[in-house]
Amino acid sequence: MPDIVEYNSWWVHEEDPEIEEWEELEHKYIPKWIKELSLTPFSVNFVIGPRRVGKTLGVKLLIERLLRERLKEGSNPYEVFYYDCTILDIYHDLREVLEEYLRLRETKNIKSSLIFLDEVTSVRSWWKAIIDLINRRKFKNDVITIMGSVSVNLDRATSNFVGRMGSGKVIEVMPLGFREYYALLNKTEDYFSELGEETFRRYLITGGYVAYLNRKIRKADIIGAIKADLRSLEKEKNPEIAREILGTIISRAPSPLSYREIGEEVGINRETARDYIEVLSELRTVLKIPFSERGRKEVPKKNRKFAIRDPLMARAFAEWAHVKLEDSVLYEWAVQEHLYRKFRRVYYFRSDRYEIDAVVPDMRVEVKSGSSGRRYPKDVVVLKGSDVPRFLHGIDYRSVLDYPFL
């Protein structure tokens, strides 16, 4: 019988250990995305993103707030249920956990619950247990929030929930963008040039990982996370091949590459290279940047640019692959990533006369690490190094994904 009490300290009137630890941190951060989760029954929410970006802590902070509000209204603490699914193997185990909680809440005369399932993608065929209980209307008055680090599995499994999500939402959680990072470190959202440049230099070292800022993780943990994700896929991927591909992307950046060129560099065929990059993309580590002139349509036959999606990720992968990472590359990647988060797409453009690093609808941006005599069209925003922090700070974006079935 699964022990579900130990994950729900509030049932026995104790504070959650992660909340106690959070209160002692130097850099405390309450993520905005927890306000975007649907708490209206019936809902199935999905929280997607790489490991160590604060998904679990964000949910624990939400639970702490909900308990505080609900207990004032006389609600039962057993209405909130959290479970870390890491120790489970297959969907039968998950169904047993859920049925155990359903039996428990029946004894407490609870009609509606908030259910949080963490690291659910570590459970083989996990969606079968949840869909079975949804189909049997066991969750008709509940809100279920499903979290997973192996987001490639979660992405593909969400298609099984078409018509079964109710008011639920899909939330993407990534390392902090520069705007949030600046506010966290400086306790202000007002931008000041000297402070912004100083903060950006730090951002290029730590990335948007608050846990790294608080010295709770190291670069080795980022590498360990991607290895674990690759090995846990239904079709397991070799971390050594992924390492070589990441090393090629970093060492050849910011030049466009074909899948054939990457394959030749690594010693694999074109289709294998494409397959690995698709997985790395779905794991939120690699951003694919196709060719387009005006940011509205991809030109498939052109080579793509590839970016690592966070500076700390990039530094960790460069050390892992034993390649050099240039700061000028990080500047370009930061601009491309931030524009991608806002527009959910980003392209590049290159001609005989000039290159444009980031093309989105109604905006073209070139990042210059040094002086250049090239002339650009008037509609191109040319950013010198010191311009980049202000530009990134001015980009605001939401984290709710534009999924077609929402």
WOCORVEN-V535077 format. One record per residue. N is the residue number from 1. RES is the residue in one letter. SS is DSSP state (@ for helix, = for strand, . for the rest). D_LAST is the distance of its C-alpha to the last C-alpha in whole Angstrom. Layout:
BEGIN
n=N res=RES ss=SS d_last=D_LAST
n=N res=RES ss=SS d_last=D_LAST
END
This chain:
BEGIN
n=1 res=M ss=. d_last=36
n=2 res=P ss=. d_last=33
n=3 res=D ss=. d_last=34
n=4 res=I ss=. d_last=31
n=5 res=V ss=. d_last=33
n=6 res=E ss=. d_last=34
n=7 res=Y ss=. d_last=31
n=8 res=N ss=. d_last=30
n=9 res=S ss=@ d_last=33
n=10 res=W ss=@ d_last=33
n=11 res=W ss=@ d_last=33
n=12 res=V ss=@ d_last=37
n=13 res=H ss=. d_last=37
n=14 res=E ss=. d_last=37
n=15 res=E ss=. d_last=35
n=16 res=D ss=. d_last=33
n=17 res=P ss=@ d_last=34
n=18 res=E ss=@ d_last=32
n=19 res=I ss=@ d_last=32
n=20 res=E ss=@ d_last=35
n=21 res=E ss=@ d_last=35
n=22 res=W ss=@ d_last=33
n=23 res=E ss=. d_last=35
n=24 res=E ss=. d_last=38
n=25 res=L ss=. d_last=36
n=26 res=E ss=. d_last=37
n=27 res=H ss=. d_last=34
n=28 res=K ss=. d_last=32
n=29 res=Y ss=. d_last=28
n=30 res=I ss=. d_last=25
n=31 res=P ss=. d_last=22
n=32 res=K ss=@ d_last=20
n=33 res=W ss=@ d_last=17
n=34 res=I ss=@ d_last=18
n=35 res=K ss=@ d_last=17
n=36 res=E ss=. d_last=14
n=37 res=L ss=. d_last=13
n=38 res=S ss=. d_last=12
n=39 res=L ss=. d_last=15
n=40 res=T ss=. d_last=15
n=41 res=P ss=. d_last=16
n=42 res=F ss=. d_last=14
n=43 res=S ss== d_last=11
n=44 res=V ss== d_last=11
n=45 res=N ss== d_last=11
n=46 res=F ss== d_last=11
n=47 res=V ss== d_last=14
n=48 res=I ss== d_last=15
n=49 res=G ss=. d_last=18
n=50 res=P ss=. d_last=22
n=51 res=R ss=. d_last=24
n=52 res=R ss=. d_last=27
n=53 res=V ss=. d_last=24
n=54 res=G ss=. d_last=24
n=55 res=K ss=@ d_last=21
n=56 res=T ss=@ d_last=23
n=57 res=L ss=@ d_last=25
n=58 res=G ss=@ d_last=22
n=59 res=V ss=@ d_last=21
n=60 res=K ss=@ d_last=25
n=61 res=L ss=@ d_last=25
n=62 res=L ss=@ d_last=22
n=63 res=I ss=@ d_last=24
n=64 res=E ss=@ d_last=28
n=65 res=R ss=@ d_last=26
n=66 res=L ss=@ d_last=25
n=67 res=L ss=@ d_last=28
n=68 res=R ss=@ d_last=30
n=69 res=E ss=@ d_last=28
n=70 res=R ss=@ d_last=28
n=71 res=L ss=@ d_last=32
n=72 res=K ss=@ d_last=33
n=73 res=E ss=. d_last=32
n=74 res=G ss=. d_last=33
n=75 res=S ss=. d_last=30
n=76 res=N ss=. d_last=31
n=77 res=P ss=@ d_last=30
n=78 res=Y ss=@ d_last=29
n=79 res=E ss=@ d_last=26
n=80 res=V ss== d_last=25
n=81 res=F ss== d_last=25
n=82 res=Y ss== d_last=25
n=83 res=Y ss== d_last=26
n=84 res=D ss== d_last=26
n=85 res=C ss=@ d_last=26
n=86 res=T ss=@ d_last=28
n=87 res=I ss=@ d_last=31
n=88 res=L ss=. d_last=29
n=89 res=D ss=. d_last=30
n=90 res=I ss== d_last=28
n=91 res=Y ss=@ d_last=25
n=92 res=H ss=@ d_last=28
n=93 res=D ss=@ d_last=29
n=94 res=L ss=@ d_last=25
n=95 res=R ss=@ d_last=26
n=96 res=E ss=@ d_last=29
n=97 res=V ss=@ d_last=28
n=98 res=L ss=@ d_last=25
n=99 res=E ss=@ d_last=28
n=100 res=E ss=@ d_last=30
n=101 res=Y ss=@ d_last=28
n=102 res=L ss=@ d_last=27
n=103 res=R ss=@ d_last=31
n=104 res=L ss=@ d_last=32
n=105 res=R ss=@ d_last=30
n=106 res=E ss=@ d_last=31
n=107 res=T ss=@ d_last=35
n=108 res=K ss=. d_last=33
n=109 res=N ss=. d_last=32
n=110 res=I ss=. d_last=29
n=111 res=K ss=. d_last=26
n=112 res=S ss=. d_last=23
n=113 res=S ss=. d_last=22
n=114 res=L ss== d_last=20
n=115 res=I ss== d_last=20
n=116 res=F ss== d_last=20
n=117 res=L ss== d_last=20
n=118 res=D ss== d_last=22
n=119 res=E ss=. d_last=22
n=120 res=V ss=@ d_last=21
n=121 res=T ss=@ d_last=21
n=122 res=S ss=@ d_last=25
n=123 res=V ss=. d_last=25
n=124 res=R ss== d_last=25
n=125 res=S ss=. d_last=23
n=126 res=W ss=@ d_last=21
n=127 res=W ss=@ d_last=18
n=128 res=K ss=@ d_last=21
n=129 res=A ss=@ d_last=22
n=130 res=I ss=@ d_last=19
n=131 res=I ss=@ d_last=17
n=132 res=D ss=@ d_last=21
n=133 res=L ss=@ d_last=21
n=134 res=I ss=@ d_last=18
n=135 res=N ss=@ d_last=19
n=136 res=R ss=. d_last=22
n=137 res=R ss=. d_last=21
n=138 res=K ss=. d_last=22
n=139 res=F ss=. d_last=19
n=140 res=K ss=. d_last=18
n=141 res=N ss=. d_last=19
n=142 res=D ss=. d_last=18
n=143 res=V ss== d_last=16
n=144 res=I ss== d_last=16
n=145 res=T ss== d_last=15
n=146 res=I ss== d_last=16
n=147 res=M ss== d_last=17
n=148 res=G ss== d_last=19
n=149 res=S ss=. d_last=21
n=150 res=V ss=. d_last=21
n=151 res=S ss=@ d_last=18
n=152 res=V ss=@ d_last=19
n=153 res=N ss=@ d_last=19
n=154 res=L ss=@ d_last=16
n=155 res=D ss=@ d_last=14
n=156 res=R ss=@ d_last=15
n=157 res=A ss=@ d_last=15
n=158 res=T ss=@ d_last=11
n=159 res=S ss=@ d_last=11
n=160 res=N ss=@ d_last=13
n=161 res=F ss=@ d_last=10
n=162 res=V ss=. d_last=9
n=163 res=G ss=. d_last=9
n=164 res=R ss=. d_last=11
n=165 res=M ss=. d_last=8
n=166 res=G ss== d_last=9
n=167 res=S ss=. d_last=8
n=168 res=G ss=. d_last=8
n=169 res=K ss=. d_last=7
n=170 res=V ss== d_last=8
n=171 res=I ss== d_last=11
n=172 res=E ss== d_last=14
n=173 res=V ss=. d_last=17
n=174 res=M ss=. d_last=20
n=175 res=P ss=. d_last=24
n=176 res=L ss=. d_last=25
n=177 res=G ss=. d_last=25
n=178 res=F ss=@ d_last=28
n=179 res=R ss=@ d_last=27
n=180 res=E ss=@ d_last=26
n=181 res=Y ss=@ d_last=29
n=182 res=Y ss=@ d_last=32
n=183 res=A ss=@ d_last=31
n=184 res=L ss=@ d_last=31
n=185 res=L ss=@ d_last=35
n=186 res=N ss=@ d_last=36
n=187 res=K ss=. d_last=35
n=188 res=T ss=. d_last=34
n=189 res=E ss=. d_last=31
n=190 res=D ss=. d_last=34
n=191 res=Y ss=. d_last=35
n=192 res=F ss=. d_last=39
n=193 res=S ss=@ d_last=40
n=194 res=E ss=@ d_last=42
n=195 res=L ss=@ d_last=40
n=196 res=G ss=@ d_last=37
n=197 res=E ss=@ d_last=39
n=198 res=E ss=@ d_last=40
n=199 res=T ss=@ d_last=37
n=200 res=F ss=@ d_last=35
n=201 res=R ss=@ d_last=38
n=202 res=R ss=@ d_last=37
n=203 res=Y ss=@ d_last=34
n=204 res=L ss=@ d_last=35
n=205 res=I ss=@ d_last=36
n=206 res=T ss=@ d_last=34
n=207 res=G ss=. d_last=31
n=208 res=G ss=. d_last=28
n=209 res=Y ss=. d_last=29
n=210 res=V ss=@ d_last=30
n=211 res=A ss=@ d_last=31
n=212 res=Y ss=@ d_last=33
n=213 res=L ss=@ d_last=34
n=214 res=N ss=. d_last=35
n=215 res=R ss=. d_last=37
n=216 res=K ss=. d_last=35
n=217 res=I ss=. d_last=34
n=218 res=R ss=. d_last=36
n=219 res=K ss=@ d_last=35
n=220 res=A ss=@ d_last=37
n=221 res=D ss=@ d_last=34
n=222 res=I ss=@ d_last=31
n=223 res=I ss=@ d_last=33
n=224 res=G ss=@ d_last=33
n=225 res=A ss=@ d_last=29
n=226 res=I ss=@ d_last=29
n=227 res=K ss=@ d_last=32
n=228 res=A ss=@ d_last=30
n=229 res=D ss=@ d_last=27
n=230 res=L ss=@ d_last=28
n=231 res=R ss=@ d_last=30
n=232 res=S ss=@ d_last=28
n=233 res=L ss=. d_last=26
n=234 res=E ss=. d_last=26
n=235 res=K ss=. d_last=28
n=236 res=E ss=. d_last=30
n=237 res=K ss=. d_last=31
n=238 res=N ss=. d_last=34
n=239 res=P ss=@ d_last=34
n=240 res=E ss=@ d_last=37
n=241 res=I ss=@ d_last=36
n=242 res=A ss=@ d_last=33
n=243 res=R ss=@ d_last=35
n=244 res=E ss=@ d_last=37
n=245 res=I ss=@ d_last=34
n=246 res=L ss=@ d_last=33
n=247 res=G ss=@ d_last=37
n=248 res=T ss=@ d_last=37
n=249 res=I ss=@ d_last=34
n=250 res=I ss=@ d_last=36
n=251 res=S ss=@ d_last=39
n=252 res=R ss=@ d_last=38
n=253 res=A ss=. d_last=36
n=254 res=P ss=. d_last=35
n=255 res=S ss=. d_last=36
n=256 res=P ss=. d_last=34
n=257 res=L ss== d_last=34
n=258 res=S ss=. d_last=34
n=259 res=Y ss=@ d_last=33
n=260 res=R ss=@ d_last=36
n=261 res=E ss=@ d_last=38
n=262 res=I ss=@ d_last=36
n=263 res=G ss=@ d_last=37
n=264 res=E ss=@ d_last=41
n=265 res=E ss=@ d_last=41
n=266 res=V ss=@ d_last=39
n=267 res=G ss=. d_last=41
n=268 res=I ss=. d_last=38
n=269 res=N ss=. d_last=37
n=270 res=R ss=@ d_last=35
n=271 res=E ss=@ d_last=32
n=272 res=T ss=@ d_last=32
n=273 res=A ss=@ d_last=32
n=274 res=R ss=@ d_last=29
n=275 res=D ss=@ d_last=27
n=276 res=Y ss=@ d_last=28
n=277 res=I ss=@ d_last=27
n=278 res=E ss=@ d_last=23
n=279 res=V ss=@ d_last=24
n=280 res=L ss=@ d_last=25
n=281 res=S ss=@ d_last=22
n=282 res=E ss=@ d_last=19
n=283 res=L ss=. d_last=21
n=284 res=R ss=. d_last=21
n=285 res=T ss=. d_last=25
n=286 res=V ss== d_last=25
n=287 res=L ss== d_last=24
n=288 res=K ss== d_last=24
n=289 res=I ss== d_last=26
n=290 res=P ss== d_last=26
n=291 res=F ss== d_last=29
n=292 res=S ss=. d_last=28
n=293 res=E ss=. d_last=30
n=294 res=R ss=. d_last=28
n=295 res=G ss=. d_last=25
n=296 res=R ss=. d_last=23
n=297 res=K ss=. d_last=24
n=298 res=E ss=. d_last=25
n=299 res=V ss=. d_last=28
n=300 res=P ss=. d_last=28
n=301 res=K ss=. d_last=32
n=302 res=K ss=. d_last=32
n=303 res=N ss=. d_last=33
n=304 res=R ss== d_last=30
n=305 res=K ss== d_last=30
n=306 res=F ss== d_last=29
n=307 res=A ss== d_last=28
n=308 res=I ss== d_last=28
n=309 res=R ss=. d_last=25
n=310 res=D ss=. d_last=27
n=311 res=P ss=@ d_last=31
n=312 res=L ss=@ d_last=32
n=313 res=M ss=@ d_last=30
n=314 res=A ss=@ d_last=32
n=315 res=R ss=@ d_last=35
n=316 res=A ss=@ d_last=35
n=317 res=F ss=@ d_last=34
n=318 res=A ss=@ d_last=37
n=319 res=E ss=@ d_last=40
n=320 res=W ss=@ d_last=38
n=321 res=A ss=@ d_last=39
n=322 res=H ss=. d_last=42
n=323 res=V ss=. d_last=41
n=324 res=K ss=. d_last=42
n=325 res=L ss=. d_last=39
n=326 res=E ss=. d_last=40
n=327 res=D ss=@ d_last=39
n=328 res=S ss=@ d_last=38
n=329 res=V ss=@ d_last=36
n=330 res=L ss=@ d_last=34
n=331 res=Y ss=@ d_last=34
n=332 res=E ss=@ d_last=32
n=333 res=W ss=@ d_last=30
n=334 res=A ss=@ d_last=29
n=335 res=V ss=@ d_last=28
n=336 res=Q ss=@ d_last=26
n=337 res=E ss=@ d_last=24
n=338 res=H ss=@ d_last=23
n=339 res=L ss=@ d_last=23
n=340 res=Y ss=@ d_last=20
n=341 res=R ss=@ d_last=18
n=342 res=K ss=@ d_last=18
n=343 res=F ss=@ d_last=18
n=344 res=R ss=. d_last=16
n=345 res=R ss=. d_last=19
n=346 res=V ss=. d_last=23
n=347 res=Y ss== d_last=26
n=348 res=Y ss== d_last=29
n=349 res=F ss== d_last=32
n=350 res=R ss== d_last=36
n=351 res=S ss=. d_last=39
n=352 res=D ss=. d_last=43
n=353 res=R ss=. d_last=43
n=354 res=Y ss=. d_last=40
n=355 res=E ss== d_last=37
n=356 res=I ss== d_last=34
n=357 res=D ss== d_last=32
n=358 res=A ss== d_last=28
n=359 res=V ss== d_last=27
n=360 res=V ss== d_last=24
n=361 res=P ss=. d_last=23
n=362 res=D ss=. d_last=26
n=363 res=M ss== d_last=28
n=364 res=R ss== d_last=30
n=365 res=V ss== d_last=31
n=366 res=E ss== d_last=34
n=367 res=V ss== d_last=35
n=368 res=K ss== d_last=39
n=369 res=S ss=. d_last=41
n=370 res=G ss=. d_last=44
n=371 res=S ss=. d_last=46
n=372 res=S ss=. d_last=46
n=373 res=G ss=. d_last=48
n=374 res=R ss=. d_last=45
n=375 res=R ss=. d_last=44
n=376 res=Y ss=. d_last=40
n=377 res=P ss=. d_last=39
n=378 res=K ss=. d_last=39
n=379 res=D ss=. d_last=35
n=380 res=V ss== d_last=35
n=381 res=V ss== d_last=34
n=382 res=V ss== d_last=37
n=383 res=L ss== d_last=36
n=384 res=K ss== d_last=39
n=385 res=G ss=@ d_last=39
n=386 res=S ss=@ d_last=40
n=387 res=D ss=@ d_last=37
n=388 res=V ss=@ d_last=34
n=389 res=P ss=@ d_last=34
n=390 res=R ss=@ d_last=34
n=391 res=F ss=@ d_last=31
n=392 res=L ss=@ d_last=29
n=393 res=H ss=@ d_last=29
n=394 res=G ss=. d_last=28
n=395 res=I ss=. d_last=25
n=396 res=D ss=. d_last=22
n=397 res=Y ss=. d_last=18
n=398 res=R ss=. d_last=15
n=399 res=S ss=. d_last=14
n=400 res=V ss== d_last=10
n=401 res=L ss=. d_last=9
n=402 res=D ss=. d_last=8
n=403 res=Y ss=. d_last=6
n=404 res=P ss=. d_last=6
n=405 res=F ss=. d_last=4
n=406 res=L ss=. d_last=0
END
